[in-house]
Every structure is written in C-alpha cells, then in structure tokens.
Amino acid sequence: MEHLSVDVRASLRLFAFYLANGTIDVELLDGVDYHSTVFGFGSALEQVFAIYGNVLQVDADGMVLNDGDAQHRVAQWIRACCDPDYQVVPPFEAWETELHL
C-alpha cells in the first residue's frame, strides 16, 4: 500500500496547525472564537477533517491542487456553527460533509 504524497501530508499538517492556532481563513473567521465549538466535542473536529479531506483534490503525481478551497469550505462550516446568521454560499453538497468509515 502506498503512502500519502509528501505534498498531501504537508497540506494536512499545515491545515491542522492553522486550525489549532486560530489562523484558518482569517478573513472569514476574523473575531470568531471557534475553539470551544471545534475542539469541545470530537464530532465537530471529525466533521472539520471530513470536509477538508472530501474537498481536497490531488493530481496523479500526488500534488495538492486546492488546499485553499478545502480550508475555506471548512472555515464556512465553522462560521455557520458559530454564527447562526451566516449563510454558506454555495450551500454544502452531501459529498462535502460525508463522514467516511
């Protein structure tokens, strides 16, 4: 079995770093304290990583094509959880939020 490419592993590591440090999509989440929402219960953190993994695209050489888009979709989900007036545009499609076993 092959491993994830170095580029995918780097994107995943940096995503986790930005998420934990409160610096994921700073424009969209400016002033939103999402730590208790995301890290308070395992299911929210699980959903964050599911969205990131579902949206992330990788080419045949293992190079990540859309890390920024994947992080933005996660930020939209977080914002919607923390701000009931926020509208996600475009709305999430089922495949973006699917939890794979």
MMTF fields as JSON, N, C-alpha, C and O atoms, coordinates in Angstrom:
{
  "mmtfVersion": "1.0.0",
  "mmtfProducer": "UNKNOWN",
  "numBonds": 403,
  "numAtoms": 404,
  "numGroups": 101,
  "numChains": 1,
  "numModels": 1,
  "chainsPerModel": [1],
  "groupsPerChain": [101],
  "chainIdList": ["A"],
  "bondAtomList": [4, 2, 8, 6, 12, 10, 16, 14, 20, 18, 24, 22, 28, 26, 32, 30, 36, 34, 40, 38, 44, 42, 48, 46, 52, 50, 56, 54, 60, 58, 64, 62, 68, 66, 72, 70, 76, 74, 80, 78, 84, 82, 88, 86, 92, 90, 96, 94, 100, 98, 104, 102, 108, 106, 112, 110, 116, 114, 120, 118, 124, 122, 128, 126, 132, 130, 136, 134, 140, 138, 144, 142, 148, 146, 152, 150, 156, 154, 160, 158, 164, 162, 168, 166, 172, 170, 176, 174, 180, 178, 184, 182, 188, 186, 192, 190, 196, 194, 200, 198, 204, 202, 208, 206, 212, 210, 216, 214, 220, 218, 224, 222, 228, 226, 232, 230, 236, 234, 240, 238, 244, 242, 248, 246, 252, 250, 256, 254, 260, 258, 264, 262, 268, 266, 272, 270, 276, 274, 280, 278, 284, 282, 288, 286, 292, 290, 296, 294, 300, 298, 304, 302, 308, 306, 312, 310, 316, 314, 320, 318, 324, 322, 328, 326, 332, 330, 336, 334, 340, 338, 344, 342, 348, 346, 352, 350, 356, 354, 360, 358, 364, 362, 368, 366, 372, 370, 376, 374, 380, 378, 384, 382, 388, 386, 392, 390, 396, 394, 400, 398],
  "bondOrderList": [1, 1, 1, 1, 1, 1, 1, 1, 1, 1, 1, 1, 1, 1, 1, 1, 1, 1, 1, 1, 1, 1, 1, 1, 1, 1, 1, 1, 1, 1, 1, 1, 1, 1, 1, 1, 1, 1, 1, 1, 1, 1, 1, 1, 1, 1, 1, 1, 1, 1, 1, 1, 1, 1, 1, 1, 1, 1, 1, 1, 1, 1, 1, 1, 1, 1, 1, 1, 1, 1, 1, 1, 1, 1, 1, 1, 1, 1, 1, 1, 1, 1, 1, 1, 1, 1, 1, 1, 1, 1, 1, 1, 1, 1, 1, 1, 1, 1, 1, 1],
  "groupList": [{"groupName": "MET", "atomNameList": ["N", "CA", "C", "O"], "elementList": ["N", "C", "C", "O"], "formalChargeList": [0, 0, 0, 0], "bondAtomList": [1, 0, 2, 1, 3, 2], "bondOrderList": [1, 1, 2], "singleLetterCode": "M", "chemCompType": "L-PEPTIDE LINKING"}, {"groupName": "GLU", "atomNameList": ["N", "CA", "C", "O"], "elementList": ["N", "C", "C", "O"], "formalChargeList": [0, 0, 0, 0], "bondAtomList": [1, 0, 2, 1, 3, 2], "bondOrderList": [1, 1, 2], "singleLetterCode": "E", "chemCompType": "L-PEPTIDE LINKING"}, {"groupName": "HIS", "atomNameList": ["N", "CA", "C", "O"], "elementList": ["N", "C", "C", "O"], "formalChargeList": [0, 0, 0, 0], "bondAtomList": [1, 0, 2, 1, 3, 2], "bondOrderList": [1, 1, 2], "singleLetterCode": "H", "chemCompType": "L-PEPTIDE LINKING"}, {"groupName": "LEU", "atomNameList": ["N", "CA", "C", "O"], "elementList": ["N", "C", "C", "O"], "formalChargeList": [0, 0, 0, 0], "bondAtomList": [1, 0, 2, 1, 3, 2], "bondOrderList": [1, 1, 2], "singleLetterCode": "L", "chemCompType": "L-PEPTIDE LINKING"}, {"groupName": "SER", "atomNameList": ["N", "CA", "C", "O"], "elementList": ["N", "C", "C", "O"], "formalChargeList": [0, 0, 0, 0], "bondAtomList": [1, 0, 2, 1, 3, 2], "bondOrderList": [1, 1, 2], "singleLetterCode": "S", "chemCompType": "L-PEPTIDE LINKING"}, {"groupName": "VAL", "atomNameList": ["N", "CA", "C", "O"], "elementList": ["N", "C", "C", "O"], "formalChargeList": [0, 0, 0, 0], "bondAtomList": [1, 0, 2, 1, 3, 2], "bondOrderList": [1, 1, 2], "singleLetterCode": "V", "chemCompType": "L-PEPTIDE LINKING"}, {"groupName": "ASP", "atomNameList": ["N", "CA", "C", "O"], "elementList": ["N", "C", "C", "O"], "formalChargeList": [0, 0, 0, 0], "bondAtomList": [1, 0, 2, 1, 3, 2], "bondOrderList": [1, 1, 2], "singleLetterCode": "D", "chemCompType": "L-PEPTIDE LINKING"}, {"groupName": "ARG", "atomNameList": ["N", "CA", "C", "O"], "elementList": ["N", "C", "C", "O"], "formalChargeList": [0, 0, 0, 0], "bondAtomList": [1, 0, 2, 1, 3, 2], "bondOrderList": [1, 1, 2], "singleLetterCode": "R", "chemCompType": "L-PEPTIDE LINKING"}, {"groupName": "ALA", "atomNameList": ["N", "CA", "C", "O"], "elementList": ["N", "C", "C", "O"], "formalChargeList": [0, 0, 0, 0], "bondAtomList": [1, 0, 2, 1, 3, 2], "bondOrderList": [1, 1, 2], "singleLetterCode": "A", "chemCompType": "L-PEPTIDE LINKING"}, {"groupName": "PHE", "atomNameList": ["N", "CA", "C", "O"], "elementList": ["N", "C", "C", "O"], "formalChargeList": [0, 0, 0, 0], "bondAtomList": [1, 0, 2, 1, 3, 2], "bondOrderList": [1, 1, 2], "singleLetterCode": "F", "chemCompType": "L-PEPTIDE LINKING"}, {"groupName": "TYR", "atomNameList": ["N", "CA", "C", "O"], "elementList": ["N", "C", "C", "O"], "formalChargeList": [0, 0, 0, 0], "bondAtomList": [1, 0, 2, 1, 3, 2], "bondOrderList": [1, 1, 2], "singleLetterCode": "Y", "chemCompType": "L-PEPTIDE LINKING"}, {"groupName": "ASN", "atomNameList": ["N", "CA", "C", "O"], "elementList": ["N", "C", "C", "O"], "formalChargeList": [0, 0, 0, 0], "bondAtomList": [1, 0, 2, 1, 3, 2], "bondOrderList": [1, 1, 2], "singleLetterCode": "N", "chemCompType": "L-PEPTIDE LINKING"}, {"groupName": "GLY", "atomNameList": ["N", "CA", "C", "O"], "elementList": ["N", "C", "C", "O"], "formalChargeList": [0, 0, 0, 0], "bondAtomList": [1, 0, 2, 1, 3, 2], "bondOrderList": [1, 1, 2], "singleLetterCode": "G", "chemCompType": "PEPTIDE LINKING"}, {"groupName": "THR", "atomNameList": ["N", "CA", "C", "O"], "elementList": ["N", "C", "C", "O"], "formalChargeList": [0, 0, 0, 0], "bondAtomList": [1, 0, 2, 1, 3, 2], "bondOrderList": [1, 1, 2], "singleLetterCode": "T", "chemCompType": "L-PEPTIDE LINKING"}, {"groupName": "ILE", "atomNameList": ["N", "CA", "C", "O"], "elementList": ["N", "C", "C", "O"], "formalChargeList": [0, 0, 0, 0], "bondAtomList": [1, 0, 2, 1, 3, 2], "bondOrderList": [1, 1, 2], "singleLetterCode": "I", "chemCompType": "L-PEPTIDE LINKING"}, {"groupName": "GLN", "atomNameList": ["N", "CA", "C", "O"], "elementList": ["N", "C", "C", "O"], "formalChargeList": [0, 0, 0, 0], "bondAtomList": [1, 0, 2, 1, 3, 2], "bondOrderList": [1, 1, 2], "singleLetterCode": "Q", "chemCompType": "L-PEPTIDE LINKING"}, {"groupName": "TRP", "atomNameList": ["N", "CA", "C", "O"], "elementList": ["N", "C", "C", "O"], "formalChargeList": [0, 0, 0, 0], "bondAtomList": [1, 0, 2, 1, 3, 2], "bondOrderList": [1, 1, 2], "singleLetterCode": "W", "chemCompType": "L-PEPTIDE LINKING"}, {"groupName": "CYS", "atomNameList": ["N", "CA", "C", "O"], "elementList": ["N", "C", "C", "O"], "formalChargeList": [0, 0, 0, 0], "bondAtomList": [1, 0, 2, 1, 3, 2], "bondOrderList": [1, 1, 2], "singleLetterCode": "C", "chemCompType": "L-PEPTIDE LINKING"}, {"groupName": "PRO", "atomNameList": ["N", "CA", "C", "O"], "elementList": ["N", "C", "C", "O"], "formalChargeList": [0, 0, 0, 0], "bondAtomList": [1, 0, 2, 1, 3, 2], "bondOrderList": [1, 1, 2], "singleLetterCode": "P", "chemCompType": "L-PEPTIDE LINKING"}],
  "groupTypeList": [0, 1, 2, 3, 4, 5, 6, 5, 7, 8, 4, 3, 7, 3, 9, 8, 9, 10, 3, 8, 11, 12, 13, 14, 6, 5, 1, 3, 3, 6, 12, 5, 6, 10, 2, 4, 13, 5, 9, 12, 9, 12, 4, 8, 3, 1, 15, 5, 9, 8, 14, 10, 12, 11, 5, 3, 15, 5, 6, 8, 6, 12, 0, 5, 3, 11, 6, 12, 6, 8, 15, 2, 7, 5, 8, 15, 16, 14, 7, 8, 17, 17, 6, 18, 6, 10, 15, 5, 5, 18, 18, 9, 1, 8, 16, 1, 13, 1, 3, 2, 3],
  "groupIdList": [1, 2, 3, 4, 5, 6, 7, 8, 9, 10, 11, 12, 13, 14, 15, 16, 17, 18, 19, 20, 21, 22, 23, 24, 25, 26, 27, 28, 29, 30, 31, 32, 33, 34, 35, 36, 37, 38, 39, 40, 41, 42, 43, 44, 45, 46, 47, 48, 49, 50, 51, 52, 53, 54, 55, 56, 57, 58, 59, 60, 61, 62, 63, 64, 65, 66, 67, 68, 69, 70, 71, 72, 73, 74, 75, 76, 77, 78, 79, 80, 81, 82, 83, 84, 85, 86, 87, 88, 89, 90, 91, 92, 93, 94, 95, 96, 97, 98, 99, 100, 101],
  "secStructList": [7, 7, 7, 7, 7, 2, 2, 2, 2, 2, 2, 2, 2, 2, 2, 2, 2, 2, 2, 2, 2, 6, 7, 6, 6, 6, 6, 6, 6, 6, 6, 7, 7, 7, 2, 2, 2, 2, 2, 1, 1, 2, 2, 2, 2, 2, 2, 2, 2, 2, 2, 2, 2, 2, 2, 7, 7, 5, 7, 6, 6, 1, 7, 5, 1, 7, 2, 2, 2, 2, 2, 2, 2, 2, 2, 2, 2, 2, 2, 2, 2, 2, 7, 6, 6, 7, 7, 7, 1, 1, 7, 7, 7, 2, 2, 2, 2, 7, 7, 7, 7],
  "xCoordList": [0.847, 0.0, 0.9, 1.894, 0.554, 1.322, 0.902, -0.193, 1.789, 1.524, 0.992, 1.101, 0.424, 0.036, 1.295, 2.374, 1.151, 2.312, 2.818, 2.094, 4.05, 4.625, 3.795, 3.592, 3.314, 2.516, 1.21, 0.804, 0.549, -0.698, -0.415, -1.153, 0.623, 0.965, 1.296, 0.914, 2.002, 2.329, 1.06, 0.908, 0.155, -1.102, -1.915, -2.466, -1.995, -2.737, -2.115, -2.827, -0.799, -0.109, -0.344, -0.655, -0.198, -0.403, -1.859, -2.133, -2.782, -4.198, -4.439, -5.095, -3.92, -4.087, -3.441, -3.997, -2.278, -1.595, -2.438, -2.64, -2.934, -3.751, -5.032, -5.439, -5.66, -6.894, -6.655, -7.41, -5.615, -5.33, -4.906, -5.162, -4.262, -3.773, -4.768, -4.471, -5.934, -6.949, -6.636, -7.098, -5.85, -5.458, -5.963, -5.434, -6.956, -7.546, -8.5, -9.383, -8.321, -9.138, -9.45, -10.597, -8.413, -8.549, -9.548, -10.137, -9.75, -10.742, -12.154, -12.935, -12.482, -13.831, -14.089, -15.206, -13.078, -13.265, -12.715, -12.512, -12.469, -11.966, -12.943, -14.118, -12.455, -13.281, -14.149, -14.89, -14.081, -14.88, -14.011, -13.022, -14.374, -13.641, -14.274, -15.255, -13.683, -14.276, -13.665, -14.094, -12.69, -12.013, -12.952, -12.869, -13.83, -14.728, -15.707, -16.102, -16.104, -17.034, -16.365, -16.922, -15.176, -14.495, -13.824, -13.888, -13.181, -12.406, -13.156, -12.649, -14.356, -15.127, -15.716, -15.871, -16.041, -16.631, -15.953, -15.676, -15.689, -14.997, -15.719, -15.077, -17.056, -17.804, -17.594, -17.59, -17.418, -17.175, -15.799, -15.657, -14.802, -13.46, -13.439, -12.762, -14.173, -14.299, -14.902, -14.437, -15.926, -16.564, -15.614, -15.598, -14.835, -13.849, -12.878, -12.632, -12.333, -11.373, -12.053, -11.439, -13.303, -14.036, -14.223, -13.979, -14.652, -14.836, -13.514, -13.45, -12.458, -11.152, -10.734, -10.317, -10.843, -10.45, -11.341, -10.861, -12.622, -13.556, -13.356, -13.506, -13.025, -12.885, -11.494, -11.34, -10.485, -9.104, -8.964, -9.423, -8.33, -8.07, -6.574, -5.774, -6.214, -4.817, -4.659, -5.49, -3.578, -3.374, -2.689, -2.392, -2.441, -1.871, -0.474, -0.031, 0.217, 1.557, 1.528, 2.577, 0.331, 0.2, 0.324, 0.491, 0.245, 0.333, -1.054, -2.014, -1.152, -2.423, -2.778, -1.94, -4.024, -4.474, -5.288, -5.347, -5.911, -6.871, -6.911, -7.989, -5.766, -5.72, -6.51, -7.236, -6.374, -7.094, -8.599, -9.318, -9.081, -10.519, -11.013, -12.076, -10.241, -10.631, -10.67, -11.6, -9.676, -9.658, -10.816, -11.413, -11.128, -12.237, -13.576, -14.398, -13.793, -15.054, -15.158, -16.236, -14.04, -14.034, -14.366, -15.17, -13.75, -14.0, -15.468, -16.038, -16.079, -17.502, -18.339, -19.284, -18.001, -18.748, -18.586, -19.556, -17.343, -17.091, -17.884, -18.527, -17.838, -18.546, -20.039, -20.675, -20.604, -22.031, -22.377, -23.464, -21.472, -21.697, -21.667, -22.405, -20.821, -20.631, -21.528, -21.756, -22.037, -22.822, -24.089, -24.042, -25.223, -26.454, -26.967, -27.797, -26.494, -26.917, -26.063, -26.411, -24.958, -24.072, -24.669, -25.115, -24.671, -25.178, -24.005, -23.237, -23.876, -22.815, -23.194, -24.263, -22.31, -22.547, -21.325, -20.217, -21.507, -22.727, -22.977, -22.051, -24.224, -24.525, -23.697, -23.308, -23.439, -22.685, -23.466, -24.681, -22.754, -23.336, -23.055, -22.121, -23.854, -23.746, -22.341, -21.846, -21.701, -20.377, -19.323, -18.317, -19.539, -18.561, -18.561, -17.516, -19.681, -19.797, -19.896, -20.065, -19.792, -19.917, -18.798, -17.626, -19.185, -18.222, -17.959, -18.862, -16.752, -16.391, -15.872, -15.171, -16.214, -15.733, -14.557, -14.009],
  "yCoordList": [-1.168, 0.0, 1.241, 1.291, 2.223, 3.452, 4.424, 4.332, 5.342, 6.387, 7.626, 7.756, 8.523, 9.818, 10.523, 10.347, 11.318, 12.038, 13.037, 13.401, 13.467, 14.464, 15.746, 16.384, 16.126, 17.344, 17.238, 18.199, 16.089, 15.889, 15.9, 16.524, 15.23, 15.22, 16.626, 16.995, 17.41, 18.785, 19.633, 20.416, 19.48, 20.237, 19.877, 20.758, 18.605, 18.149, 18.684, 19.144, 18.624, 19.125, 20.619, 21.074, 21.386, 22.835, 23.181, 24.125, 22.425, 22.635, 22.462, 23.299, 21.396, 21.153, 22.278, 22.71, 22.75, 23.849, 25.119, 25.755, 25.495, 26.703, 26.587, 27.542, 25.425, 25.197, 25.374, 26.074, 24.746, 24.799, 26.186, 26.567, 26.94, 28.269, 29.376, 30.545, 29.041, 30.051, 30.908, 32.045, 30.372, 31.16, 30.562, 30.882, 29.719, 29.19, 30.248, 30.729, 30.599, 31.599, 32.795, 33.027, 33.533, 34.622, 35.697, 36.347, 35.897, 36.893, 36.455, 37.237, 35.206, 34.709, 34.521, 34.74, 34.123, 33.814, 34.889, 34.635, 36.089, 37.191, 37.482, 37.766, 37.411, 37.686, 36.526, 36.666, 35.384, 34.214, 33.284, 32.741, 33.101, 32.189, 30.807, 30.478, 30.022, 28.718, 27.559, 26.418, 27.819, 26.718, 25.849, 24.623, 26.447, 25.631, 24.848, 23.741, 25.408, 24.71, 23.516, 22.419, 23.734, 22.684, 21.665, 20.463, 22.138, 21.233, 20.743, 19.894, 21.264, 20.865, 19.468, 18.782, 19.046, 17.73, 17.089, 17.766, 15.821, 15.118, 15.145, 15.14, 15.174, 15.116, 16.356, 16.252, 17.532, 18.756, 18.703, 19.063, 18.27, 18.147, 17.087, 17.248, 16.016, 14.966, 15.536, 15.217, 16.372, 16.971, 17.92, 17.964, 18.669, 19.579, 18.811, 19.207, 17.727, 16.955, 16.205, 15.988, 15.812, 15.171, 16.145, 15.79, 17.365, 18.362, 18.633, 18.649, 18.848, 19.118, 17.975, 18.215, 16.752, 15.593, 15.368, 14.959, 15.627, 15.43, 16.469, 16.149, 17.691, 18.777, 18.795, 19.212, 18.35, 18.378, 17.57, 16.431, 18.165, 17.49, 17.296, 18.173, 16.127, 15.763, 15.258, 14.489, 15.694, 15.224, 13.858, 13.306, 13.322, 11.984, 11.871, 10.769, 12.986, 12.982, 13.204, 13.291, 13.296, 13.488, 14.925, 15.192, 15.857, 17.276, 17.813, 17.552, 18.556, 19.138, 20.295, 21.147, 20.315, 21.306, 22.44, 23.527, 22.221, 23.214, 23.325, 23.373, 23.363, 23.446, 24.649, 24.532, 25.788, 26.993, 26.825, 27.288, 26.162, 25.92, 24.988, 25.214, 23.946, 22.996, 23.701, 23.493, 24.522, 25.251, 26.243, 26.421, 26.882, 27.848, 27.167, 27.703, 25.994, 25.291, 24.9, 24.97, 24.49, 24.192, 25.453, 25.412, 26.567, 27.83, 28.227, 28.752, 27.981, 28.282, 27.427, 27.924, 26.159, 25.27, 25.741, 25.79, 26.092, 26.575, 27.85, 27.985, 28.776, 30.048, 29.81, 30.442, 28.899, 28.59, 27.995, 28.239, 27.228, 26.66, 27.735, 27.655, 28.733, 29.773, 30.986, 31.746, 31.174, 32.362, 31.935, 31.701, 31.826, 31.338, 32.226, 31.779, 33.456, 34.352, 34.194, 34.725, 33.472, 33.296, 32.278, 31.203, 32.624, 31.74, 31.216, 31.997, 29.908, 29.29, 29.379, 28.92, 29.974, 30.126, 29.605, 30.094, 28.619, 27.862, 26.898, 26.54, 26.483, 25.529, 24.255, 23.895, 23.59, 22.342, 21.276, 21.143, 20.533, 19.361, 18.165, 18.193, 17.125, 15.964, 15.352, 14.93, 15.302, 14.678, 15.464, 14.892, 16.766, 17.581, 17.286, 17.385, 16.934, 16.726, 15.251, 14.93, 14.369, 12.94, 12.445, 12.761, 11.655, 11.025, 9.61, 8.773, 9.344, 8.019, 7.129, 7.594, 5.887, 4.937, 4.17, 3.322],
  "zCoordList": [0.0, 0.0, 0.0, 0.725, -0.8, -0.883, 0.216, 0.771, 0.507, 1.491, 0.788, -0.431, 1.557, 1.007, 0.519, 1.085, -0.528, -1.048, -0.005, 0.921, -0.163, 0.732, 0.694, 1.728, -0.493, -0.615, 0.161, 0.816, 0.099, 0.843, 2.342, 3.104, 2.765, 4.187, 4.683, 5.793, 3.872, 4.255, 4.356, 5.294, 3.398, 3.439, 4.668, 5.327, 4.98, 6.148, 7.439, 8.331, 7.534, 8.719, 8.89, 9.99, 7.812, 7.897, 8.205, 8.946, 7.64, 7.951, 9.452, 10.073, 10.032, 11.463, 12.278, 13.288, 11.846, 12.528, 12.495, 13.529, 11.309, 11.185, 12.007, 12.668, 11.965, 12.713, 14.207, 14.882, 14.717, 16.153, 16.613, 17.755, 15.735, 16.097, 15.813, 16.062, 15.302, 15.018, 13.812, 13.718, 12.885, 11.714, 10.405, 9.341, 10.462, 9.238, 8.682, 9.392, 7.438, 6.733, 7.637, 8.018, 7.962, 8.937, 8.521, 9.385, 7.241, 6.821, 7.173, 7.715, 6.865, 7.125, 8.614, 9.083, 9.35, 10.769, 11.693, 12.881, 11.167, 11.982, 13.125, 12.89, 14.342, 15.507, 15.96, 16.933, 15.285, 15.662, 16.507, 16.014, 17.769, 18.649, 18.515, 19.181, 17.64, 17.321, 18.102, 17.933, 18.938, 19.618, 20.447, 20.377, 21.218, 22.04, 21.183, 21.549, 20.047, 19.159, 18.488, 18.46, 17.953, 17.197, 18.1, 17.84, 19.159, 19.997, 21.228, 21.961, 21.465, 22.635, 22.527, 23.537, 21.332, 21.108, 19.911, 18.921, 19.988, 18.913, 17.587, 16.536, 17.611, 16.359, 15.499, 14.272, 16.11, 15.33, 14.68, 13.511, 15.402, 14.847, 13.753, 12.738, 13.959, 12.948, 11.667, 10.572, 11.787, 10.62, 9.902, 8.672, 10.643, 10.054, 9.164, 8.025, 9.673, 8.885, 7.739, 6.694, 7.922, 6.828, 5.671, 4.518, 5.967, 4.901, 4.208, 2.978, 4.981, 4.386, 3.461, 2.328, 3.931, 3.116, 1.914, 0.857, 2.054, 0.939, -0.158, -1.337, 0.2, -0.772, -1.399, -2.547, -0.663, -1.153, -2.441, -2.523, -3.435, -4.714, -4.888, -4.563, -5.408, -5.605, -7.031, -7.515, -7.718, -9.089, -9.099, -8.04, -10.269, -10.424, -9.818, -9.495, -9.661, -9.07, -7.565, -6.926, -6.999, -5.565, -5.122, -3.932, -6.053, -5.714, -5.39, -6.115, -4.311, -3.879, -4.807, -5.102, -5.261, -6.23, -5.614, -6.19, -4.469, -3.962, -2.439, -1.847, -1.82, -0.364, 0.156, 1.143, -0.493, -0.062, -0.124, 0.763, -1.172, -1.303, -0.196, 0.383, 0.092, 1.139, 2.498, 3.278, 2.78, 4.045, 4.122, 5.184, 3.011, 3.004, 3.293, 4.036, 2.709, 2.961, 4.44, 5.031, 5.028, 6.462, 7.251, 8.182, 6.881, 7.583, 7.479, 8.435, 6.329, 6.178, 7.128, 7.74, 7.252, 8.149, 9.59, 10.346, 9.97, 11.328, 11.589, 12.63, 10.648, 10.813, 10.987, 11.831, 10.191, 10.298, 11.662, 12.186, 12.231, 13.565, 14.643, 15.625, 14.461, 15.477, 15.281, 16.222, 14.073, 13.741, 13.013, 11.805, 13.71, 13.095, 11.95, 11.159, 11.852, 10.772, 9.505, 8.45, 9.612, 8.458, 7.481, 7.884, 6.218, 5.169, 4.336, 3.775, 4.261, 3.463, 1.992, 1.591, 1.184, -0.253, -0.993, -0.772, -1.87, -2.099, -0.939, -0.211, -0.777, 0.299, 0.131, -0.98, 1.232, 1.167, 0.413, 0.567, -0.391, -1.038, -0.136, 0.665, -0.265, 0.622, 0.611, 1.656, -0.547, -0.634, 0.147, 0.566, 0.348, 1.06, 2.554, 3.197, 3.106, 4.545, 4.934, 6.111, 3.965, 4.232, 5.125, 4.918, 6.134, 7.035, 6.535, 6.534, 6.118, 5.599, 6.728, 7.626, 6.672, 7.69, 7.166, 7.871]
}
